Amino acid sequence: MSNFEYKVHISLPMKNKKETKEFYTKLGFNVLDFSPSELMVNFFEQQIAFHELGPSGILKSPSIIAKTPKNDDIAIPSAHFGAFITAKDYHEMLNKLEKMDVKIIFGPNVYSQKDGIEEYMTFFEDCNGIPLEIKASSNDKYPIDKIAEWSHTNTHSYNK
């Protein structure tokens, strides 16, 4: 197996380059200003390439209805960009979002699993109205091995 570290990026529209750069810089992300109408944001080691299209270029994502553990119906964006991060980074980011009065779409939520591990999840909007997700677990391990189990056995607290 190769030691190559794979990276992904997503390309998204932005209404205003100056506002977008300020928003992500205040949240503590590195922002590369690489052309008059483009930015690259290092979002938890994954890249978001923004292209300035103005307000008319922003499309709203259709939402899905998800059941929370309290059985409330809430709309979660079906199209979003998410990052799995450490629990420490998750809580630090929540504090920054609160200080900046960022619109929270869903969360912050804590889901307790049968094995005692807690999962944390929050969706928020950036200054362009683009939905972003941050997710973490108390043991700082990405639960890829559990995802199939949860979807087939309905044991994930999110589904209850």
Kinemage of the C-alpha trace (Angstrom):
@kinemage 1
@onewidth
@group {chain A} dominant
@subgroup {mainchain}
@vectorlist {calphas} color= white
{ca met a 1} P 0.000 0.000 0.000
{ca ser a 2} L 1.233 3.465 -0.868
{ca asn a 3} L 2.125 6.151 1.664
{ca phe a 4} L 0.396 8.660 -0.583
{ca glu a 5} L -2.074 10.815 1.352
{ca tyr a 6} L -5.229 11.208 -0.705
{ca lys a 7} L -7.029 14.548 -0.595
{ca val a 8} L -10.324 15.679 -2.009
{ca his a 9} L -11.655 19.094 -2.843
{ca ile a 10} L -15.056 20.449 -3.618
{ca ser a 11} L -15.738 23.508 -5.732
{ca leu a 12} L -18.501 25.819 -4.512
{ca pro a 13} L -19.929 29.197 -5.499
{ca met a 14} L -19.503 32.282 -3.331
{ca lys a 15} L -21.486 35.514 -3.297
{ca asn a 16} L -18.680 37.800 -2.168
{ca lys a 17} L -14.975 36.987 -2.070
{ca lys a 18} L -14.094 39.465 0.701
{ca glu a 19} L -16.866 38.221 3.024
{ca thr a 20} L -16.018 34.579 2.341
{ca lys a 21} L -12.328 35.124 3.049
{ca glu a 22} L -13.138 36.970 6.286
{ca phe a 23} L -15.626 34.294 7.427
{ca tyr a 24} L -13.242 31.357 7.038
{ca thr a 25} L -10.238 33.290 8.363
{ca lys a 26} L -12.172 34.189 11.548
{ca leu a 27} L -12.973 30.492 12.026
{ca gly a 28} L -9.237 29.806 11.932
{ca phe a 29} L -8.899 28.198 8.502
{ca asn a 30} L -6.037 28.917 6.116
{ca val a 31} L -7.328 30.753 3.056
{ca leu a 32} L -5.368 31.001 -0.182
{ca asp a 33} L -6.327 33.955 -2.357
{ca phe a 34} L -5.219 32.657 -5.748
{ca ser a 35} L -7.092 34.754 -8.319
{ca pro a 36} L -9.337 37.841 -8.492
{ca ser a 37} L -12.458 35.673 -8.201
{ca glu a 38} L -11.290 32.500 -6.429
{ca leu a 39} L -10.313 31.304 -2.953
{ca met a 40} L -9.071 27.969 -1.639
{ca val a 41} L -9.937 27.131 1.974
{ca asn a 42} L -8.145 24.381 3.890
{ca phe a 43} L -11.199 22.962 5.715
{ca phe a 44} L -9.772 20.443 8.193
{ca glu a 45} L -7.133 19.293 5.678
{ca gln a 46} L -9.671 19.050 2.827
{ca gln a 47} L -9.971 21.765 0.236
{ca ile a 48} L -12.926 23.966 -0.662
{ca ala a 49} L -12.376 25.930 -3.867
{ca phe a 50} L -14.690 28.952 -3.991
{ca his a 51} L -15.572 30.750 -7.217
{ca glu a 52} L -17.232 34.166 -7.022
{ca leu a 53} L -20.540 34.092 -8.883
{ca gly a 54} L -22.455 36.775 -6.994
{ca pro a 55} L -25.766 36.259 -5.154
{ca ser a 56} L -27.531 34.912 -8.245
{ca gly a 57} L -25.038 32.030 -8.500
{ca ile a 58} L -25.920 30.512 -5.125
{ca leu a 59} L -28.253 27.526 -5.251
{ca lys a 60} L -30.103 26.260 -2.215
{ca ser a 61} L -29.774 22.579 -1.454
{ca pro a 62} L -32.941 20.532 -1.122
{ca ser a 63} L -33.281 19.218 2.409
{ca ile a 64} L -34.052 15.785 3.738
{ca ile a 65} L -36.162 15.160 6.810
{ca ala a 66} L -34.284 13.300 9.523
{ca lys a 67} L -35.508 11.907 12.812
{ca thr a 68} L -33.495 12.976 15.814
{ca pro a 69} L -33.311 10.920 19.020
{ca lys a 70} L -36.157 13.058 20.387
{ca asn a 71} L -38.210 12.176 17.263
{ca asp a 72} L -38.393 15.787 16.130
{ca asp a 73} L -38.638 16.343 12.392
{ca ile a 74} L -35.846 18.600 11.244
{ca ala a 75} L -34.584 19.470 7.784
{ca ile a 76} L -30.938 18.587 7.119
{ca pro a 77} L -29.278 19.676 3.861
{ca ser a 78} L -28.863 16.699 1.559
{ca ala a 79} L -26.007 18.457 -0.279
{ca his a 80} L -23.277 19.591 2.101
{ca phe a 81} L -19.548 19.320 2.760
{ca gly a 82} L -18.521 17.623 5.986
{ca ala a 83} L -15.391 16.887 7.947
{ca phe a 84} L -14.723 14.282 10.621
{ca ile a 85} L -12.457 15.963 13.177
{ca thr a 86} L -11.141 15.373 16.698
{ca ala a 87} L -13.475 15.925 19.640
{ca lys a 88} L -11.225 18.773 20.823
{ca asp a 89} L -11.391 20.496 17.424
{ca tyr a 90} L -15.155 19.942 17.323
{ca his a 91} L -15.752 21.714 20.638
{ca glu a 92} L -13.339 24.519 19.741
{ca met a 93} L -15.175 25.032 16.444
{ca leu a 94} L -18.538 25.153 18.248
{ca asn a 95} L -17.175 27.967 20.430
{ca lys a 96} L -15.988 29.901 17.357
{ca leu a 97} L -19.336 29.429 15.613
{ca glu a 98} L -21.155 30.725 18.688
{ca lys a 99} L -18.860 33.759 19.052
{ca met a 100} L -19.383 34.632 15.384
{ca asp a 101} L -23.166 34.095 15.650
{ca val a 102} L -23.059 31.617 12.755
{ca lys a 103} L -26.391 30.087 11.740
{ca ile a 104} L -26.647 26.522 13.074
{ca ile a 105} L -28.868 24.347 10.877
{ca phe a 106} L -28.852 21.216 13.034
{ca gly a 107} L -27.136 20.527 16.334
{ca pro a 108} L -24.993 20.471 18.222
{ca asn a 109} L -26.041 16.895 18.884
{ca val a 110} L -24.538 14.121 20.969
{ca tyr a 111} L -25.385 10.500 20.190
{ca ser a 112} L -24.427 7.813 22.708
{ca gln a 113} L -23.642 4.418 21.223
{ca lys a 114} L -24.060 1.038 22.922
{ca asp a 115} L -20.276 0.757 23.286
{ca gly a 116} L -20.171 3.998 25.333
{ca ile a 117} L -18.655 6.098 22.565
{ca glu a 118} L -20.294 9.444 21.953
{ca glu a 119} L -20.691 10.969 18.509
{ca tyr a 120} L -20.973 14.719 17.966
{ca met a 121} L -22.554 16.339 14.916
{ca thr a 122} L -23.402 19.889 13.873
{ca phe a 123} L -24.492 21.413 10.569
{ca phe a 124} L -24.003 25.144 10.000
{ca glu a 125} L -24.155 27.661 7.155
{ca asp a 126} L -21.243 29.687 5.899
{ca cys a 127} L -21.626 33.320 4.802
{ca asn a 128} L -22.774 32.131 1.351
{ca gly a 129} L -25.556 29.962 2.781
{ca ile a 130} L -23.582 26.796 2.014
{ca pro a 131} L -24.227 23.984 4.518
{ca leu a 132} L -21.187 22.483 6.240
{ca glu a 133} L -20.984 19.629 8.742
{ca ile a 134} L -18.527 18.918 11.521
{ca lys a 135} L -18.559 15.510 13.150
{ca ala a 136} L -16.422 13.843 15.815
{ca ser a 137} L -16.438 10.951 18.253
{ca ser a 138} L -15.260 10.780 21.841
{ca asn a 139} L -12.527 8.276 20.910
{ca asp a 140} L -11.337 10.346 17.891
{ca lys a 141} L -11.803 7.380 15.551
{ca tyr a 142} L -13.836 7.590 12.373
{ca pro a 143} L -16.542 4.918 12.759
{ca ile a 144} L -16.466 3.661 9.169
{ca asp a 145} L -16.766 0.071 10.393
{ca lys a 146} L -19.949 0.957 12.308
{ca ile a 147} L -21.781 2.795 9.534
{ca ala a 148} L -22.891 -0.342 7.671
{ca glu a 149} L -23.960 -1.950 10.950
{ca trp a 150} L -26.051 1.086 11.923
{ca ser a 151} L -27.760 1.280 8.546
{ca his a 152} L -28.691 -2.425 8.535
{ca thr a 153} L -29.525 -2.929 12.203
{ca asn a 154} L -30.919 0.515 13.051
{ca thr a 155} L -28.703 0.577 16.175
{ca his a 156} L -27.377 4.077 15.587
{ca ser a 157} L -29.012 6.454 18.071
{ca tyr a 158} L -29.609 8.898 15.236
{ca asn a 159} L -32.208 6.494 13.823
{ca lys a 160} L -34.130 6.077 17.056
